[in-house]
Amino acid sequence: MSGRRPRVRSTMLASLLAISVGGSPARAFPIFPQVPSWDWHQAVDFNSELGNYLVLAHEVDELANRRVGDSGVLVPRVVYAGEAQDYAVAYNQESLTYLAAWSTASQIRAVRLNRWGQLLGSAFMVHSSPSEVAVTYISGRNRWLVAWQGTSLMGRVVRANGSFDGPAFELGGAPVGLEKIAYSPFSEKFLVVWGSQGQFFREDGSLAGSALSISSVGVEPSVAFSPSANKWLVVWRECNAVRGRFIQGGVPQPIFSIGGYSCNSDDAVWYPEVAFNGSNHKFLVAWSYFSIPADNGAVEAQWVAPNGTLSGGPMPVDTGWVDTGDGRFLACSSSEPRCLVTWSTNDPFARSVLGRFVPEIRVLHVTYQGSGWGSVEPNPSPWDWCSGPGDECWQFEKDTVVTLVPHPGSDSELVGWGGDPDCADGTVTMNSDRSCTATFNLMPMLTVTKLGSGDGTVTSSPAGINCGSQCQRRFSAGRLVRLTATPETGSQFSHWGGDPDCADGEVAMGSDRACTATFDPCSIPSEVTVSEAIMEGTETHQACNRLVIGPSVLIKGSAECAFRAGNEVLFVPPVEIESGGGMTVTIGPPLP
């Protein structure tokens, strides 16, 4: 088969691992920490009763299965102490059992496992010649079909008790590569695909019509059946791209592209695989590719609706030196809108098998606009990042409620959210793809200029202006800023000027503002002390900068005193005020 890696004989054996869907991790997780360097293969199927997946991959010295429950405890079990090369597995929803099949150096063998991965009886021979092998559950018939390559494509039906339902039969077609098979319980027919062809046949092995031409140049095909749409989806690799077409009523429908790659791409696509999800009634297509310019690879996936609509992707399942291999490395849940994708790390010295649950996702694009700058952080964190229009691109599990957390730049503020109507309050429900805008504008600038032949300092509340040295600052739009002028010794504050709104020293920052503060030389003494005095009637005492009242000052009951200074009014005891006496203290420029 074109592009297929050669298999190397080894005594390394397959293993099985059941992974609980409950509490599944969002990121890739290890399934087999060490597998032989020569093996690129995995196989997986879904247990609809327990909500578990059973994963097959080579491990050291034995064919085993490991079951991971909600507690995450691994329970190793020996299945077969012999050589295992190619292998496959399928779950029977009627008998609640698995059938695992594999090829040895001399024959094809199989064994039944119960729902927990325990052996049910001994392994048995399916065929006397080694070959690549596939296993398919015959829905509603309580049987499996085991298929392999001989002089032609061959098959044999295995009952739920492990006995054969008749002899092996020929499916037709030259053995040009690993075949993939899907079954329709409605038409009670199988569709087997290999190379660029397909063939319908019945359970007894009789052909149902002529061979189908799936593609002209396609290789590495895979197929899955949708009971809800009553159609098959066939996917394959064509040059450096992933292609697909539906088969409905025995008739191939138009070919379409998946994943966005083209034949002119520098990315080499390998082994596309497809499975049907019984919860969201969509297909998931996954594949591995290698980027020649980047000298790196990835595993990606794409949801495909039965009407051909592509959604949520392509999704980056994992990146780096990775490879899905050529087996059934993908299986989907029938109760949740998610699937399990498995792959091996592409390191010949430390190869391992990893997995990741791929949910049905929706894409959120965020675009930044406005005169300012800032960023947005999603809460919760996305399933993964993506590329596309806008400044940010995130992928979330369908129906996730996402809060957009703004982080404005130091001189900017979030003005508001825009884009799709659901973005208006910054909280987005990801029941469909969303495009939001975050508008960050520069905050209005307040500029203070000091005038006059005197000197002093202007400060602001809230803090920001300290002029002196910091005479410009941006404040939030609409913010009320209070300016305070503090003259230096020997100077007095005269008045505010500039924009009309600066006249009283309180500035509403509806837009940029420019205020002036005029400081003049003192027109009265800088410091005045009033002591040993009795105040009666109306009296005014002021200093340009510092006024000291006391000690030994008595304010009579008939007095009304005004104390005023540009910087400070200080009382030095004893200062007494008789009942009825009054005083006012003002920090401000001297009265004329």
WOSULHU-V557843 format. One line per field, one symbol per residue. ss: DSSP state (H for helix, E for strand, - for the rest). psi: psi as a letter, one per 20 degrees, with the letter a starting at -180 (. if undefined). A space follows every 50 residues. Layout:
ss->???
psi->???
This chain:
ss->------------EEEEEEEE--------EEEE---------EEEEEE--- -EEEEEEEE---EEEEEE-----EEEEEEE------EEEEEE----EEEE EEE----EEEEEEE----EEEEEEEEE-----EEEEEE----EEEEEEE- --EEEEEEE----E----EE---------EEEEE----EEEEEE--EEEE EE----E----EE-----EEEEEEEE----EEEEEEEE--EEEEEEEE-- EE---EEE--------EEEEEEEEEEE----EEEEEEEEEE----EEEEE EEEEE----EEEEEEEEEEE-EE------EEE-----EEEEEEEE----- --EEEEEEE-EEEEEEEEE----EEEEEE----EE------EEEEEE--- EEEEEEEE---EEEEEEEE-HHH---EEE----EEEEEEEEE-EEEEEEE E----EEEEEE----EE--E-EEEE----EEEEEEEE---EEEEEEEE-H HH---EEE----EEEEEEEEE-----EEEE--EEE--EEEEEE--EEEEE --EEE----EEEEEE--EEEEE--EEE----EEEEEE-----
psi->ppipqqqppqjqrqrqpppphpkqqhrqqpgohprqhipjqrqqrpohgi krqpppqqapiqorqppoahijppnqppgpmappeqrrqqpoigilqqop qrpaiirprrqqqahjjqpnarqqphqjqqrqqqpppnpiilrqppqrpc iapqqppprhjirqmrrqrpirqqnjrpqqqqpoigilqqopqqcjrqpq rrhjiqqnarqqogrhjqrlqrqqpohhilqqppqrpodkrpqqqqopkj pprqqrqpijqrijqjpoqqmqqqqppigilrqppqrqrpoghilrarpr qpppqijippqlaqpogqrbnqphajamjpqqqiiqmqrppqrqploiim prprrpporprqpopppprribrarppqorqrhrraqaqrhqoqpqppjp oppooqnqrhjrqphrqacqhiihjjppolirqqoqqoooqpqqpppppp rriaqapprqorqgpnochnjqqpqqpipopppppoqrpiqqpfrqacqh iihjjppomhaqqoqqopprqpirqgppporlqppqbpqppqqggpppor rlpporhjqoqpppqhgpoppoqpoqoqpiqqqqpporqqq.
